[in-house]
Amino acid sequence: MCFIGHGAFGIITKQIWYNYFAVFGIGHDLAYKLILLLGSFDKMLGIIMIVYPIRAVVLWLVIWGLVTAAQRPL
């Protein structure tokens, strides 16, 4: 459910998330496209986990969650 909710924030392009892309030197225009893409991807994977759990998807979600959480202090 966490990834479905965060994916929804990505789809609505939550403004504060542009800062995470700026850490890597990604500009506003490209960040906008990536936020939409990654938000949709997060939401899709969250739904897959509800319908048909797959270990590889769990591994990806854990890694993605750790990477994004590690960016917060930056």
Z-matrix of the N, CA and C atoms (Angstrom, degrees):
N
C 1 1.447
C 2 1.532 1 110.95
N 3 1.321 2 116.00 1 -31.75
C 4 1.463 3 119.97 2 179.03
C 5 1.528 4 110.71 3 -59.76
N 6 1.316 5 116.69 4 -45.14
C 7 1.458 6 119.97 5 -177.57
C 8 1.527 7 111.84 6 -72.15
N 9 1.310 8 117.00 7 -29.59
C 10 1.469 9 119.44 8 175.36
C 11 1.529 10 109.37 9 -66.96
N 12 1.326 11 116.33 10 -44.20
C 13 1.465 12 120.21 11 178.82
C 14 1.518 13 112.81 12 -65.66
N 15 1.330 14 116.22 13 -45.52
C 16 1.461 15 119.02 14 178.84
C 17 1.531 16 110.97 15 -68.19
N 18 1.316 17 116.28 16 -33.97
C 19 1.459 18 119.69 17 175.82
C 20 1.520 19 111.32 18 -62.08
N 21 1.337 20 116.22 19 -38.31
C 22 1.463 21 120.13 20 177.44
C 23 1.523 22 110.43 21 -64.08
N 24 1.349 23 117.14 22 -39.62
C 25 1.471 24 119.53 23 176.40
C 26 1.528 25 110.67 24 -63.94
N 27 1.332 26 116.48 25 -34.93
C 28 1.461 27 119.58 26 176.75
C 29 1.516 28 111.79 27 -66.08
N 30 1.315 29 116.12 28 -40.35
C 31 1.460 30 120.63 29 -178.97
C 32 1.526 31 110.71 30 -65.76
N 33 1.332 32 117.28 31 -34.43
C 34 1.467 33 118.97 32 177.69
C 35 1.531 34 111.35 33 -87.45
N 36 1.321 35 115.96 34 6.38
C 37 1.478 36 124.50 35 177.39
C 38 1.525 37 112.24 36 51.08
N 39 1.329 38 114.19 37 62.13
C 40 1.465 39 121.22 38 178.31
C 41 1.530 40 109.34 39 -55.14
N 42 1.302 41 116.00 40 123.35
C 43 1.465 42 123.20 41 -170.58
C 44 1.523 43 113.95 42 -57.32
N 45 1.316 44 118.28 43 -40.37
C 46 1.464 45 121.23 44 -175.31
C 47 1.533 46 111.88 45 -64.08
N 48 1.315 47 117.54 46 -22.53
C 49 1.459 48 120.24 47 -177.33
C 50 1.519 49 113.13 48 -72.48
N 51 1.315 50 118.13 49 -14.46
C 52 1.466 51 120.24 50 176.39
C 53 1.530 52 110.85 51 -62.17
N 54 1.323 53 115.94 52 -27.77
C 55 1.467 54 120.07 53 179.48
C 56 1.527 55 112.09 54 -62.38
N 57 1.317 56 116.77 55 -34.69
C 58 1.470 57 119.84 56 179.92
C 59 1.532 58 111.04 57 -65.34
N 60 1.302 59 116.72 58 -36.10
C 61 1.456 60 120.52 59 178.11
C 62 1.527 61 111.01 60 -73.95
N 63 1.311 62 116.19 61 -32.42
C 64 1.463 63 120.53 62 179.03
C 65 1.523 64 111.54 63 -63.31
N 66 1.330 65 117.48 64 -27.91
C 67 1.470 66 121.45 65 177.23
C 68 1.523 67 110.04 66 -57.22
N 69 1.316 68 116.83 67 -33.89
C 70 1.469 69 122.16 68 -179.24
C 71 1.526 70 112.29 69 -96.93
N 72 1.320 71 117.57 70 8.93
C 73 1.453 72 121.09 71 178.61
C 74 1.521 73 113.88 72 77.91
N 75 1.314 74 117.22 73 20.63
C 76 1.464 75 121.32 74 -179.97
C 77 1.525 76 108.43 75 -89.73
N 78 1.318 77 116.28 76 126.51
C 79 1.454 78 122.39 77 -177.13
C 80 1.522 79 113.14 78 -73.74
N 81 1.314 80 115.04 79 171.97
C 82 1.460 81 122.47 80 -174.95
C 83 1.531 82 112.94 81 -60.83
N 84 1.312 83 118.04 82 -44.61
C 85 1.471 84 120.92 83 -176.30
C 86 1.524 85 112.10 84 -64.58
N 87 1.332 86 115.94 85 -46.78
C 88 1.462 87 119.34 86 178.53
C 89 1.527 88 110.48 87 -68.41
N 90 1.322 89 117.03 88 -38.82
C 91 1.467 90 120.75 89 178.51
C 92 1.522 91 110.83 90 -59.36
N 93 1.328 92 116.65 91 -40.00
C 94 1.465 93 120.90 92 178.51
C 95 1.529 94 110.68 93 -57.10
N 96 1.312 95 116.84 94 -46.59
C 97 1.465 96 121.04 95 -179.94
C 98 1.523 97 111.16 96 -66.75
N 99 1.325 98 116.05 97 -41.47
C 100 1.457 99 119.61 98 -179.21
C 101 1.528 100 112.33 99 -68.09
N 102 1.323 101 116.35 100 -37.06
C 103 1.467 102 119.52 101 178.24
C 104 1.529 103 110.22 102 -62.60
N 105 1.314 104 117.00 103 -43.14
C 106 1.472 105 120.33 104 176.95
C 107 1.528 106 111.07 105 -61.36
N 108 1.320 107 116.08 106 -45.68
C 109 1.458 108 121.14 107 -178.56
C 110 1.529 109 111.18 108 -64.63
N 111 1.321 110 116.21 109 -50.32
C 112 1.462 111 119.97 110 -177.82
C 113 1.526 112 111.89 111 -68.45
N 114 1.322 113 117.24 112 -35.09
C 115 1.459 114 119.98 113 176.09
C 116 1.520 115 111.54 114 -62.69
N 117 1.317 116 116.39 115 -43.48
C 118 1.467 117 120.84 116 177.54
C 119 1.520 118 110.81 117 -64.18
N 120 1.324 119 116.03 118 -41.03
C 121 1.465 120 121.69 119 179.84
C 122 1.529 121 110.44 120 -64.73
N 123 1.330 122 117.66 121 -44.97
C 124 1.466 123 121.33 122 177.81
C 125 1.526 124 111.23 123 -60.11
N 126 1.308 125 115.93 124 -45.36
C 127 1.459 126 120.30 125 -179.54
C 128 1.527 127 111.00 126 -63.24
N 129 1.326 128 116.67 127 -43.01
C 130 1.452 129 121.02 128 179.66
C 131 1.532 130 111.02 129 -62.26
N 132 1.346 131 116.49 130 -45.08
C 133 1.454 132 119.55 131 -179.87
C 134 1.522 133 111.97 132 -66.43
N 135 1.326 134 117.01 133 -35.93
C 136 1.462 135 120.37 134 175.71
C 137 1.522 136 111.46 135 -61.71
N 138 1.315 137 116.32 136 -42.41
C 139 1.465 138 120.64 137 178.43
C 140 1.524 139 110.44 138 -66.88
N 141 1.326 140 117.53 139 -41.06
C 142 1.466 141 120.66 140 177.31
C 143 1.523 142 110.39 141 -58.22
N 144 1.342 143 116.85 142 -40.81
C 145 1.462 144 119.86 143 -179.08
C 146 1.522 145 112.23 144 -65.77
N 147 1.309 146 117.67 145 -29.74
C 148 1.465 147 120.50 146 177.03
C 149 1.524 148 110.62 147 -74.27
N 150 1.322 149 116.24 148 -43.57
C 151 1.462 150 121.89 149 -174.19
C 152 1.528 151 111.91 150 -79.56
N 153 1.330 152 116.31 151 -48.36
C 154 1.462 153 120.74 152 -175.24
C 155 1.527 154 109.25 153 -148.18
N 156 1.338 155 117.10 154 88.49
C 157 1.469 156 120.21 155 -177.55
C 158 1.537 157 112.66 156 -60.19
N 159 1.325 158 115.28 157 133.66
C 160 1.464 159 122.19 158 179.41
C 161 1.528 160 107.48 159 -129.05
N 162 1.320 161 117.01 160 131.84
C 163 1.459 162 120.91 161 -177.07
C 164 1.523 163 113.12 162 -59.15
N 165 1.300 164 117.70 163 -38.98
C 166 1.465 165 120.72 164 -179.81
C 167 1.526 166 110.65 165 -63.26
N 168 1.322 167 116.61 166 -36.46
C 169 1.465 168 120.15 167 178.10
C 170 1.523 169 109.91 168 -68.09
N 171 1.331 170 116.99 169 -40.97
C 172 1.465 171 120.59 170 176.83
C 173 1.520 172 109.80 171 -59.97
N 174 1.323 173 117.53 172 -44.85
C 175 1.462 174 121.41 173 179.67
C 176 1.530 175 110.24 174 -59.94
N 177 1.317 176 117.45 175 -46.00
C 178 1.459 177 120.90 176 178.99
C 179 1.525 178 110.89 177 -60.96
N 180 1.328 179 117.84 178 -44.84
C 181 1.454 180 120.98 179 -178.31
C 182 1.528 181 111.66 180 -64.99
N 183 1.311 182 117.44 181 -36.21
C 184 1.469 183 120.70 182 176.89
C 185 1.528 184 110.14 183 -66.36
N 186 1.321 185 116.85 184 -47.46
C 187 1.473 186 120.53 185 179.83
C 188 1.526 187 110.12 186 -62.71
N 189 1.320 188 117.27 187 -46.53
C 190 1.460 189 121.61 188 179.89
C 191 1.529 190 110.39 189 -61.31
N 192 1.314 191 117.43 190 -41.91
C 193 1.456 192 121.44 191 178.10
C 194 1.522 193 112.15 192 -62.68
N 195 1.326 194 116.95 193 -41.91
C 196 1.464 195 120.75 194 178.32
C 197 1.527 196 111.82 195 -65.91
N 198 1.314 197 116.65 196 -42.95
C 199 1.474 198 120.62 197 -179.52
C 200 1.530 199 110.54 198 -63.43
N 201 1.319 200 116.69 199 -46.18
C 202 1.461 201 118.95 200 -178.49
C 203 1.530 202 111.44 201 -69.33
N 204 1.312 203 117.51 202 -35.75
C 205 1.468 204 120.22 203 177.91
C 206 1.533 205 110.54 204 -67.36
N 207 1.319 206 116.92 205 -35.49
C 208 1.469 207 120.98 206 179.70
C 209 1.536 208 111.71 207 -67.97
N 210 1.313 209 117.35 208 -22.07
C 211 1.469 210 121.21 209 179.98
C 212 1.520 211 112.96 210 -75.93
N 213 1.285 212 118.45 211 -23.27
C 214 1.469 213 121.11 212 -174.87
C 215 1.526 214 113.00 213 -54.01
N 216 1.334 215 119.71 214 -45.34
C 217 1.468 216 118.27 215 179.02
C 218 1.528 217 113.45 216 -66.08
N 219 1.329 218 116.83 217 -25.92
C 220 1.458 219 119.99 218 -178.57
C 221 1.511 220 110.67 219 -72.70
